[in-house]
Amino acid sequence: MPLTICPDCEREVSDRAPSCPHCGCPMAAQVTERTAKRHKAMQLVGGLVMCVATVMFIAALPHAEEDTTRLGVSMIVGLVGLLIYAGARFAAWWHHG
């Protein structure tokens, strides 16, 4: 078992130790998994599209009896937003990023 020198306390430490047992200094680089910004941005876009669809749907309700096209369009926009959001959530999970 080879020994290395701790950069903080300058004592001998096993090269397999994750941190120095004397001072706690990490001996190996710490890997932190983060979600990529593009996945977070796409989640935000999906959420905003769903919010716009909700506003469109509420605005179309008073005219629902005479024109159902507005309701249909708002529902399609909401579905697109949901798909964007779900896809971004899946991508963030998949990449552990």
N, CA, C and O atoms as a GROMACS GRO file, in nm:
protein
  388
    1MET      N    1   0.085  -0.117   0.000
    1MET     CA    2   0.000   0.000   0.000
    1MET      C    3   0.090   0.124   0.000
    1MET      O    4   0.149   0.159   0.103
    2PRO      N    5   0.102   0.190  -0.116
    2PRO     CA    6   0.186   0.310  -0.125
    2PRO      C    7   0.124   0.427  -0.048
    2PRO      O    8   0.002   0.439  -0.036
    3LEU      N    9   0.211   0.509   0.002
    3LEU     CA   10   0.167   0.626   0.077
    3LEU      C   11   0.198   0.752  -0.002
    3LEU      O   12   0.296   0.759  -0.076
    4THR      N   13   0.112   0.852   0.014
    4THR     CA   14   0.135   0.983  -0.046
    4THR      C   15   0.136   1.086   0.067
    4THR      O   16   0.105   1.055   0.182
    5ILE      N   17   0.171   1.206   0.032
    5ILE     CA   18   0.177   1.315   0.130
    5ILE      C   19   0.052   1.401   0.114
    5ILE      O   20   0.016   1.441   0.004
    6CYS      N   21  -0.013   1.430   0.226
    6CYS     CA   22  -0.131   1.517   0.226
    6CYS      C   23  -0.086   1.659   0.193
    6CYS      O   24   0.011   1.707   0.253
    7PRO      N   25  -0.153   1.727   0.100
    7PRO     CA   26  -0.110   1.863   0.065
    7PRO      C   27  -0.136   1.966   0.176
    7PRO      O   28  -0.074   2.072   0.177
    8ASP      N   29  -0.228   1.936   0.269
    8ASP     CA   30  -0.258   2.032   0.376
    8ASP      C   31  -0.170   2.011   0.500
    8ASP      O   32  -0.099   2.102   0.542
    9CYS      N   33  -0.175   1.890   0.558
    9CYS     CA   34  -0.103   1.867   0.684
    9CYS      C   35   0.035   1.803   0.663
    9CYS      O   36   0.112   1.791   0.758
   10GLU      N   37   0.065   1.761   0.541
   10GLU     CA   38   0.194   1.704   0.502
   10GLU      C   39   0.228   1.575   0.577
   10GLU      O   40   0.346   1.545   0.599
   11ARG      N   41   0.124   1.499   0.615
   11ARG     CA   42   0.146   1.368   0.675
   11ARG      C   43   0.126   1.261   0.569
   11ARG      O   44   0.069   1.287   0.464
   12GLU      N   45   0.175   1.141   0.599
   12GLU     CA   46   0.160   1.031   0.505
   12GLU      C   47   0.018   0.976   0.511
   12GLU      O   48  -0.039   0.956   0.618
   13VAL      N   49  -0.038   0.951   0.390
   13VAL     CA   50  -0.175   0.901   0.377
   13VAL      C   51  -0.175   0.794   0.269
   13VAL      O   52  -0.100   0.804   0.172
   14SER      N   53  -0.258   0.693   0.286
   14SER     CA   54  -0.271   0.589   0.184
   14SER      C   55  -0.319   0.652   0.053
   14SER      O   56  -0.400   0.744   0.053
   15ASP      N   57  -0.268   0.599  -0.058
   15ASP     CA   58  -0.310   0.653  -0.187
   15ASP      C   59  -0.454   0.612  -0.222
   15ASP      O   60  -0.512   0.665  -0.317
   16ARG      N   61  -0.511   0.519  -0.149
   16ARG     CA   62  -0.649   0.475  -0.172
   16ARG      C   63  -0.749   0.549  -0.083
   16ARG      O   64  -0.870   0.533  -0.100
   17ALA      N   65  -0.701   0.629   0.011
   17ALA     CA   66  -0.790   0.700   0.102
   17ALA      C   67  -0.861   0.813   0.027
   17ALA      O   68  -0.797   0.888  -0.047
   18PRO      N   69  -0.994   0.826   0.046
   18PRO     CA   70  -1.066   0.935  -0.021
   18PRO      C   71  -1.032   1.072   0.038
   18PRO      O   72  -1.040   1.174  -0.030
   19SER      N   73  -0.993   1.072   0.167
   19SER     CA   74  -0.953   1.197   0.232
   19SER      C   75  -0.849   1.166   0.339
   19SER      O   76  -0.834   1.051   0.381
   20CYS      N   77  -0.779   1.268   0.380
   20CYS     CA   78  -0.676   1.252   0.484
   20CYS      C   79  -0.744   1.221   0.617
   20CYS      O   80  -0.833   1.295   0.659
   21PRO      N   81  -0.703   1.113   0.685
   21PRO     CA   82  -0.765   1.081   0.814
   21PRO      C   83  -0.726   1.179   0.925
   21PRO      O   84  -0.790   1.183   1.030
   22HIS      N   85  -0.622   1.258   0.901
   22HIS     CA   86  -0.574   1.351   1.003
   22HIS      C   87  -0.646   1.486   0.996
   22HIS      O   88  -0.692   1.540   1.096
   23CYS      N   89  -0.655   1.540   0.873
   23CYS     CA   90  -0.712   1.675   0.860
   23CYS      C   91  -0.840   1.679   0.777
   23CYS      O   92  -0.910   1.781   0.776
   24GLY      N   93  -0.872   1.569   0.706
   24GLY     CA   94  -0.995   1.564   0.628
   24GLY      C   95  -0.984   1.620   0.487
   24GLY      O   96  -1.084   1.629   0.416
   25CYS      N   97  -0.865   1.657   0.446
   25CYS     CA   98  -0.846   1.712   0.311
   25CYS      C   99  -0.878   1.604   0.207
   25CYS      O  100  -0.829   1.492   0.218
   26PRO      N  101  -0.960   1.636   0.106
   26PRO     CA  102  -0.989   1.535   0.003
   26PRO      C  103  -0.864   1.503  -0.078
   26PRO      O  104  -0.791   1.592  -0.121
   27MET      N  105  -0.840   1.374  -0.098
   27MET     CA  106  -0.720   1.330  -0.169
   27MET      C  107  -0.744   1.315  -0.318
   27MET      O  108  -0.650   1.325  -0.398
   28ALA      N  109  -0.869   1.290  -0.357
   28ALA     CA  110  -0.901   1.274  -0.499
   28ALA      C  111  -0.998   1.384  -0.539
   28ALA      O  112  -1.066   1.443  -0.454
   29ALA      N  113  -1.002   1.411  -0.665
   29ALA     CA  114  -1.096   1.512  -0.714
   29ALA      C  115  -1.239   1.466  -0.689
   29ALA      O  116  -1.274   1.351  -0.714
   30GLN      N  117  -1.321   1.556  -0.640
   30GLN     CA  118  -1.461   1.526  -0.612
   30GLN      C  119  -1.542   1.548  -0.739
   30GLN      O  120  -1.532   1.653  -0.803
   31VAL      N  121  -1.623   1.450  -0.775
   31VAL     CA  122  -1.707   1.460  -0.893
   31VAL      C  123  -1.848   1.494  -0.848
   31VAL      O  124  -1.909   1.421  -0.770
   32THR      N  125  -1.899   1.605  -0.896
   32THR     CA  126  -2.034   1.647  -0.863
   32THR      C  127  -2.116   1.643  -0.991
   32THR      O  128  -2.083   1.708  -1.090
   33GLU      N  129  -2.224   1.565  -0.987
   33GLU     CA  130  -2.309   1.557  -1.105
   33GLU      C  131  -2.405   1.675  -1.105
   33GLU      O  132  -2.466   1.707  -1.003
   34ARG      N  133  -2.417   1.738  -1.221
   34ARG     CA  134  -2.507   1.852  -1.234
   34ARG      C  135  -2.592   1.833  -1.358
   34ARG      O  136  -2.550   1.774  -1.458
   35THR      N  137  -2.711   1.885  -1.350
   35THR     CA  138  -2.798   1.882  -1.467
   35THR      C  139  -2.751   1.991  -1.561
   35THR      O  140  -2.728   2.105  -1.519
   36ALA      N  141  -2.737   1.956  -1.687
   36ALA     CA  142  -2.691   2.054  -1.785
   36ALA      C  143  -2.788   2.170  -1.794
   36ALA      O  144  -2.909   2.154  -1.777
   37LYS      N  145  -2.734   2.288  -1.822
   37LYS     CA  146  -2.817   2.407  -1.831
   37LYS      C  147  -2.918   2.396  -1.944
   37LYS      O  148  -3.028   2.450  -1.934
   38ARG      N  149  -2.882   2.328  -2.051
   38ARG     CA  150  -2.977   2.319  -2.162
   38ARG      C  151  -3.101   2.240  -2.123
   38ARG      O  152  -3.211   2.270  -2.170
   39HIS      N  153  -3.085   2.138  -2.037
   39HIS     CA  154  -3.201   2.062  -1.992
   39HIS      C  155  -3.290   2.147  -1.902
   39HIS      O  156  -3.413   2.142  -1.911
   40LYS      N  157  -3.227   2.225  -1.816
   40LYS     CA  158  -3.304   2.315  -1.730
   40LYS      C  159  -3.374   2.422  -1.812
   40LYS      O  160  -3.488   2.457  -1.784
   41ALA      N  161  -3.306   2.474  -1.914
   41ALA     CA  162  -3.368   2.575  -2.000
   41ALA      C  163  -3.487   2.517  -2.075
   41ALA      O  164  -3.589   2.584  -2.090
   42MET      N  165  -3.474   2.394  -2.122
   42MET     CA  166  -3.587   2.333  -2.193
   42MET      C  167  -3.704   2.305  -2.099
   42MET      O  168  -3.819   2.315  -2.141
   43GLN      N  169  -3.677   2.271  -1.974
   43GLN     CA  170  -3.784   2.255  -1.877
   43GLN      C  171  -3.856   2.388  -1.855
   43GLN      O  172  -3.978   2.392  -1.845
   44LEU      N  173  -3.779   2.495  -1.849
   44LEU     CA  174  -3.837   2.628  -1.833
   44LEU      C  175  -3.923   2.664  -1.954
   44LEU      O  176  -4.033   2.717  -1.938
   45VAL      N  177  -3.873   2.636  -2.074
   45VAL     CA  178  -3.949   2.664  -2.196
   45VAL      C  179  -4.079   2.584  -2.196
   45VAL      O  180  -4.185   2.639  -2.227
   46GLY      N  181  -4.072   2.457  -2.161
   46GLY     CA  182  -4.192   2.374  -2.156
   46GLY      C  183  -4.294   2.427  -2.056
   46GLY      O  184  -4.414   2.430  -2.084
   47GLY      N  185  -4.246   2.470  -1.939
   47GLY     CA  186  -4.335   2.527  -1.838
   47GLY      C  187  -4.399   2.657  -1.886
   47GLY      O  188  -4.517   2.680  -1.862
   48LEU      N  189  -4.320   2.741  -1.953
   48LEU     CA  190  -4.376   2.866  -2.005
   48LEU      C  191  -4.479   2.841  -2.114
   48LEU      O  192  -4.581   2.910  -2.120
   49VAL      N  193  -4.453   2.745  -2.200
   49VAL     CA  194  -4.550   2.712  -2.306
   49VAL      C  195  -4.680   2.662  -2.243
   49VAL      O  196  -4.789   2.695  -2.290
   50MET      N  197  -4.669   2.581  -2.137
   50MET     CA  198  -4.791   2.534  -2.070
   50MET      C  199  -4.866   2.650  -2.004
   50MET      O  200  -4.989   2.650  -2.003
   51CYS      N  201  -4.793   2.748  -1.950
   51CYS     CA  202  -4.859   2.866  -1.892
   51CYS      C  203  -4.931   2.946  -1.999
   51CYS      O  204  -5.044   2.992  -1.977
   52VAL      N  205  -4.868   2.964  -2.115
   52VAL     CA  206  -4.932   3.035  -2.225
   52VAL      C  207  -5.057   2.960  -2.270
   52VAL      O  208  -5.159   3.022  -2.298
   53ALA      N  209  -5.049   2.829  -2.277
   53ALA     CA  210  -5.164   2.748  -2.317
   53ALA      C  211  -5.278   2.763  -2.217
   53ALA      O  212  -5.395   2.767  -2.256
   54THR      N  213  -5.245   2.770  -2.088
   54THR     CA  214  -5.349   2.788  -1.986
   54THR      C  215  -5.419   2.923  -2.003
   54THR      O  216  -5.542   2.931  -1.993
   55VAL      N  217  -5.342   3.028  -2.028
   55VAL     CA  218  -5.401   3.160  -2.051
   55VAL      C  219  -5.487   3.158  -2.177
   55VAL      O  220  -5.597   3.215  -2.179
   56MET      N  221  -5.438   3.093  -2.281
   56MET     CA  222  -5.517   3.083  -2.405
   56MET      C  223  -5.648   3.009  -2.382
   56MET      O  224  -5.753   3.048  -2.434
   57PHE      N  225  -5.642   2.902  -2.303
   57PHE     CA  226  -5.761   2.823  -2.275
   57PHE      C  227  -5.863   2.904  -2.197
   57PHE      O  228  -5.982   2.903  -2.229
   58ILE      N  229  -5.816   2.975  -2.094
   58ILE     CA  230  -5.907   3.057  -2.013
   58ILE      C  231  -5.968   3.169  -2.097
   58ILE      O  232  -6.086   3.201  -2.082
   59ALA      N  233  -5.888   3.228  -2.186
   59ALA     CA  234  -5.940   3.335  -2.272
   59ALA      C  235  -6.041   3.282  -2.372
   59ALA      O  236  -6.130   3.356  -2.415
   60ALA      N  237  -6.029   3.155  -2.412
   60ALA     CA  238  -6.119   3.098  -2.512
   60ALA      C  239  -6.250   3.046  -2.450
   60ALA      O  240  -6.345   3.020  -2.523
   61LEU      N  241  -6.256   3.031  -2.319
   61LEU     CA  242  -6.376   2.976  -2.256
   61LEU      C  243  -6.504   3.057  -2.282
   61LEU      O  244  -6.607   2.996  -2.310
   62PRO      N  245  -6.502   3.190  -2.275
   62PRO     CA  246  -6.626   3.263  -2.301
   62PRO      C  247  -6.678   3.246  -2.444
   62PRO      O  248  -6.798   3.263  -2.468
   63HIS      N  249  -6.593   3.212  -2.538
   63HIS     CA  250  -6.630   3.197  -2.678
   63HIS      C  251  -6.642   3.051  -2.718
   63HIS      O  252  -6.647   3.020  -2.837
   64ALA      N  253  -6.647   2.960  -2.622
   64ALA     CA  254  -6.640   2.817  -2.650
   64ALA      C  255  -6.761   2.766  -2.729
   64ALA      O  256  -6.747   2.676  -2.811
   65GLU      N  257  -6.877   2.822  -2.705
   65GLU     CA  258  -6.997   2.773  -2.773
   65GLU      C  259  -6.997   2.808  -2.922
   65GLU      O  260  -7.044   2.730  -3.004
   66GLU      N  261  -6.945   2.924  -2.955
   66GLU     CA  262  -6.949   2.965  -3.096
   66GLU      C  263  -6.823   2.929  -3.174
   66GLU      O  264  -6.827   2.916  -3.297
   67ASP      N  265  -6.710   2.914  -3.104
   67ASP     CA  266  -6.584   2.884  -3.174
   67ASP      C  267  -6.500   2.789  -3.089
   67ASP      O  268  -6.439   2.831  -2.990
   68THR      N  269  -6.497   2.664  -3.126
   68THR     CA  270  -6.419   2.565  -3.051
   68THR      C  271  -6.275   2.556  -3.100
   68THR      O  272  -6.194   2.484  -3.041
   69THR      N  273  -6.242   2.626  -3.204
   69THR     CA  274  -6.107   2.622  -3.259
   69THR      C  275  -6.005   2.674  -3.157
   69THR      O  276  -5.897   2.618  -3.142
   70ARG      N  277  -6.042   2.781  -3.089
   70ARG     CA  278  -5.949   2.838  -2.990
   70ARG      C  279  -5.919   2.739  -2.878
   70ARG      O  280  -5.805   2.727  -2.834
   71LEU      N  281  -6.021   2.668  -2.834
   71LEU     CA  282  -5.998   2.567  -2.730
   71LEU      C  283  -5.905   2.457  -2.781
   71LEU      O  284  -5.815   2.413  -2.710
   72GLY      N  285  -5.928   2.413  -2.903
   72GLY     CA  286  -5.844   2.308  -2.961
   72GLY      C  287  -5.700   2.352  -2.974
   72GLY      O  288  -5.608   2.276  -2.943
   73VAL      N  289  -5.679   2.475  -3.021
   73VAL     CA  290  -5.543   2.526  -3.036
   73VAL      C  291  -5.474   2.537  -2.900
   73VAL      O  292  -5.357   2.501  -2.886
   74SER      N  293  -5.546   2.586  -2.800
   74SER     CA  294  -5.484   2.599  -2.667
   74SER      C  295  -5.451   2.463  -2.609
   74SER      O  296  -5.350   2.448  -2.540
   75MET      N  297  -5.533   2.363  -2.636
   75MET     CA  298  -5.504   2.228  -2.586
   75MET      C  299  -5.382   2.169  -2.657
   75MET      O  300  -5.301   2.100  -2.595
   76ILE      N  301  -5.369   2.195  -2.786
   76ILE     CA  302  -5.252   2.146  -2.860
   76ILE      C  303  -5.124   2.214  -2.811
   76ILE      O  304  -5.021   2.150  -2.793
   77VAL      N  305  -5.132   2.346  -2.789
   77VAL     CA  306  -5.017   2.419  -2.737
   77VAL      C  307  -4.978   2.364  -2.598
   77VAL      O  308  -4.860   2.348  -2.568
   78GLY      N  309  -5.078   2.337  -2.515
   78GLY     CA  310  -5.050   2.279  -2.384
   78GLY      C  311  -4.985   2.143  -2.392
   78GLY      O  312  -4.894   2.112  -2.315
   79LEU      N  313  -5.031   2.061  -2.487
   79LEU     CA  314  -4.972   1.929  -2.506
   79LEU      C  315  -4.827   1.940  -2.553
   79LEU      O  316  -4.741   1.864  -2.509
   80VAL      N  317  -4.801   2.034  -2.643
   80VAL     CA  318  -4.663   2.055  -2.690
   80VAL      C  319  -4.574   2.098  -2.573
   80VAL      O  320  -4.462   2.050  -2.559
   81GLY      N  321  -4.624   2.189  -2.490
   81GLY     CA  322  -4.548   2.232  -2.373
   81GLY      C  323  -4.520   2.117  -2.278
   81GLY      O  324  -4.410   2.104  -2.224
   82LEU      N  325  -4.620   2.033  -2.258
   82LEU     CA  326  -4.602   1.917  -2.171
   82LEU      C  327  -4.498   1.821  -2.227
   82LEU      O  328  -4.417   1.767  -2.153
   83LEU      N  329  -4.501   1.799  -2.357
   83LEU     CA  330  -4.403   1.711  -2.420
   83LEU      C  331  -4.262   1.768  -2.410
   83LEU      O  332  -4.166   1.694  -2.386
   84ILE      N  333  -4.248   1.899  -2.429
   84ILE     CA  334  -4.116   1.962  -2.416
   84ILE      C  335  -4.065   1.946  -2.274
   84ILE      O  336  -3.950   1.907  -2.252
   85TYR      N  337  -4.151   1.975  -2.177
   85TYR     CA  338  -4.111   1.964  -2.037
   85TYR      C  339  -4.075   1.819  -2.001
   85TYR      O  340  -3.972   1.795  -1.938
   86ALA      N  341  -4.159   1.725  -2.039
   86ALA     CA  342  -4.133   1.584  -2.007
   86ALA      C  343  -4.007   1.534  -2.075
   86ALA      O  344  -3.930   1.459  -2.016
   87GLY      N  345  -3.986   1.576  -2.199
   87GLY     CA  346  -3.864   1.536  -2.270
   87GLY      C  347  -3.739   1.589  -2.203
   87GLY      O  348  -3.638   1.519  -2.192
   88ALA      N  349  -3.745   1.714  -2.157
   88ALA     CA  350  -3.629   1.773  -2.089
   88ALA      C  351  -3.605   1.706  -1.955
   88ALA      O  352  -3.490   1.685  -1.917
   89ARG      N  353  -3.711   1.671  -1.883
   89ARG     CA  354  -3.695   1.600  -1.755
   89ARG      C  355  -3.630   1.463  -1.778
   89ARG      O  356  -3.542   1.422  -1.704
   90PHE      N  357  -3.677   1.394  -1.884
   90PHE     CA  358  -3.620   1.263  -1.915
   90PHE      C  359  -3.473   1.277  -1.954
   90PHE      O  360  -3.390   1.197  -1.910
   91ALA      N  361  -3.440   1.377  -2.034
   91ALA     CA  362  -3.301   1.398  -2.076
   91ALA      C  363  -3.212   1.428  -1.956
   91ALA      O  364  -3.100   1.379  -1.948
   92ALA      N  365  -3.262   1.509  -1.862
   92ALA     CA  366  -3.184   1.540  -1.743
   92ALA      C  367  -3.161   1.414  -1.660
   92ALA      O  368  -3.052   1.392  -1.606
   93TRP      N  369  -3.264   1.331  -1.650
   93TRP     CA  370  -3.248   1.206  -1.575
   93TRP      C  371  -3.152   1.111  -1.648
   93TRP      O  372  -3.068   1.047  -1.585
   94TRP      N  373  -3.166   1.102  -1.779
   94TRP     CA  374  -3.087   1.009  -1.858
   94TRP      C  375  -2.938   1.042  -1.850
   94TRP      O  376  -2.855   0.952  -1.837
   95HIS      N  377  -2.906   1.168  -1.856
   95HIS     CA  378  -2.765   1.209  -1.858
   95HIS      C  379  -2.707   1.227  -1.718
   95HIS      O  380  -2.587   1.254  -1.705
   96HIS      N  381  -2.788   1.213  -1.616
   96HIS     CA  382  -2.744   1.232  -1.477
   96HIS      C  383  -2.673   1.364  -1.463
   96HIS      O  384  -2.608   1.390  -1.361
   97GLY      N  385  -2.685   1.447  -1.562
   97GLY     CA  386  -2.607   1.567  -1.577
   97GLY      C  387  -2.637   1.674  -1.490
   97GLY      O  388  -2.574   1.780  -1.498
   0.00000   0.00000   0.00000
